[in-house]
C-alpha cells in the first residue's frame, strides 16, 4: 500500500522520513515517491495493509543498478499501531517494462533476477536494509548473516 496512505502517527511519519533519508544517503540522485501505486480498483484489490510501499526514481537508466526505479516494500507487524515492528524488506529493481531484480531480507539477502545490480550496489542495498531494521526495531528482525560488522 502507498506509504503516504499508511502514515497515521507522528512516530511512523518520522520513521518513514528517516527511511527516505537513509536511501538518499546511499543513492543521492534518487527521487522519492510515497505513492508508487495508482489509485484504481485493480490496484486496490491487491493492496496489502501490512506493507508500507515507497519508490525511488533515478534520473535515467543506471548501469550500476541495472534499473531505473527501486520499489521498497516494508513488511510491518501491526501497521495500525503507532510504532509497528519491521518484519522484512523486499526491494525491487524496475524498468518501464519489467522487474529486473529483487532483494529480500530472507536467506542470505542476495538479489535474484535477470539483470543483477553491481556488487557495490548490492552492498549498499543490504546496508540500507540493515539500517531500516535498526530504525524500526533495533535490528531485532535482521538476518544473522547480514548484521553490521
Buried (B, 14 or more C-beta within 10 A) or exposed (E): BBBBBBBEEEEBEEBBEBBBEBBBEBBEEBEBBBBBBEEEEEEEEEEEEBBBBBBBBBEEEBEEBBBBBBBBBBBBBEBEEEEBBBBBBBBBBBEEEEBBBBBBBEEEBEBEBEBBBEEEBBEBBBBBBBBBBBBBBEBEBBBEEBEEE
